[in-house]
Amino acid sequence: MSDSTTDPADGQTNRPEAVPGRPEAMIEAVGLSKFYGDFAATRDVTFTVRTGEVAAFLGPNGAGKSTTMKLLTGYLAPSAGEARIAGFDMFKDRIDGSRRLGYLPENGPLYPDMSPRSSLQFFGRIRGLSTAQIEDRIEKVVDLCRLSSVIGKPVGKLSKGFRQRVGMAQVLLHEPDVLILDEPTAGLDPNQIREVRKMIRTLGETKTILLSTHILQEVEAMCNRVIFINEGRVVFDGTPLGFKAAEADLDQRFQQLTSGGAAIA
Ligand SMILES: Nc1ncnc2c1ncn2[C@@H]1O[C@H](COP(=O)(O)OP(=O)(O)OP(=O)(O)O)[C@@H](O)[C@H]1O
């Protein structure tokens, strides 16, 4: 049962009250299942990420990471369950939830013929920002994502690393306090990976983040929480220390949880 609903009588959103002293639930998956015919891409996925947490969403190929993220962000309708962002039900109150959310899909929404500047202006208008707000925010995200040297070039001509930074700038433009990032370091070279990790660590100081990855080292580099999914089900949810499980290192744990499948590092 959702405790974040819109009262049809007055159109007001009834978000759950924050409990004083307790970090607020910012990303909530409640029994999320997605079926394609008989096949369950996710099955009863349940977890909560609270303020102050940077959570790694780990799992092998096809485990259900992207599907869960699309369900959480309202891009996909679930077969069962609920998704809430900052307390807003992403199916009933998606517009309110989206104001608080920055979502970087696996292959970000980049328009190859547009420059970073024009694409950021476009996303700013979609977000309903004023021209002055857009220009102010563009200046900030261009600085944060270090895009000034490519600001006027077509996005399609940029390196993968710069394209990923344009994607991050788009995600950060409206100052969301919740970030859902689908494989933000995929396809980047080691220097670019270091830069993106550094940026995520900085963002994690003020934002709640869920990021998917195959890479076990990303957990230690950026995250204070691990949610591991395999064959559509959550099989571990805890701290990186807990994930290491006694003397076993992350690689061994990964292989145990995937029935001996090869770890992807
Ligand atoms: N539209 C669809 N129709 C049928 N099956 C789908 C569809 N989308 C995803 N799947 C299947 O659901 C499962 C989970 O896919 P998903 O993309 O969520 O996995 P993932 O953990 O993100 O994988 P990867 O790490 O490879 O990106 C996979 O077996 C995939 O083939």
The ligand as a Tripos MOL2 file, in Angstrom:
@<TRIPOS>MOLECULE
LIG
   31    33     1     0     0
SMALL
NO_CHARGES

@<TRIPOS>ATOM
      1 N1         11.5570   -5.4780  -23.4200 N.pl3     1 LIG1
      2 C1         11.9890   -6.6610  -23.0060 C.ar      1 LIG1
      3 N2         11.3970   -7.8110  -23.4470 N.ar      1 LIG1
      4 C2         11.8180   -9.0190  -23.0080 C.ar      1 LIG1
      5 N3         12.8360   -9.2230  -22.1330 N.ar      1 LIG1
      6 C3         13.4450   -8.1290  -21.6840 C.ar      1 LIG1
      7 C4         13.0680   -6.7890  -22.0810 C.ar      1 LIG1
      8 N4         13.8820   -5.9130  -21.4420 N.ar      1 LIG1
      9 C5         14.7290   -6.6420  -20.6780 C.ar      1 LIG1
     10 N5         14.4790   -7.9510  -20.8220 N.ar      1 LIG1
     11 C6         15.1780   -9.0640  -20.1720 C.3       1 LIG1
     12 O1         15.1030   -8.8420  -18.7700 O.3       1 LIG1
     13 C7         16.3100   -9.2770  -18.1440 C.3       1 LIG1
     14 C8         16.8760   -8.1540  -17.3260 C.3       1 LIG1
     15 O2         17.3750   -7.1600  -18.2130 O.3       1 LIG1
     16 P1         18.1090   -5.8410  -17.6830 P.3       1 LIG1
     17 O3         18.4440   -5.0200  -18.8810 O.co2     1 LIG1
     18 O4         17.2830   -5.2280  -16.6270 O.co2     1 LIG1
     19 O5         19.4160   -6.4520  -17.0330 O.3       1 LIG1
     20 P2         20.7350   -5.7090  -16.5060 P.3       1 LIG1
     21 O6         21.0320   -6.2550  -15.1470 O.co2     1 LIG1
     22 O7         20.5640   -4.2350  -16.6120 O.co2     1 LIG1
     23 O8         21.8010   -6.2280  -17.5460 O.3       1 LIG1
     24 P3         23.1230   -5.5070  -18.1560 P.3       1 LIG1
     25 O9         24.0910   -5.4290  -17.0210 O.co2     1 LIG1
     26 O10        23.5580   -6.4630  -19.1980 O.co2     1 LIG1
     27 O11        22.7070   -4.1640  -18.6840 O.co2     1 LIG1
     28 C9         17.2360   -9.7470  -19.2590 C.3       1 LIG1
     29 O12        17.1410  -11.1600  -19.3700 O.3       1 LIG1
     30 C10        16.6610   -9.0790  -20.4880 C.3       1 LIG1
     31 O13        16.9370   -9.8240  -21.6450 O.3       1 LIG1
@<TRIPOS>BOND
     1     1     2 1
     2     2     3 ar
     3     2     7 ar
     4     3     4 ar
     5     4     5 ar
     6     5     6 ar
     7     6     7 ar
     8     6    10 ar
     9     7     8 ar
    10     8     9 ar
    11     9    10 ar
    12    10    11 1
    13    11    12 1
    14    11    30 1
    15    12    13 1
    16    13    14 1
    17    13    28 1
    18    14    15 1
    19    15    16 1
    20    16    17 2
    21    16    18 1
    22    16    19 1
    23    19    20 1
    24    20    21 2
    25    20    22 1
    26    20    23 1
    27    23    24 1
    28    24    25 2
    29    24    26 1
    30    24    27 1
    31    28    29 1
    32    28    30 1
    33    30    31 1
@<TRIPOS>SUBSTRUCTURE
     1 LIG1         1 GROUP 0 **** ****
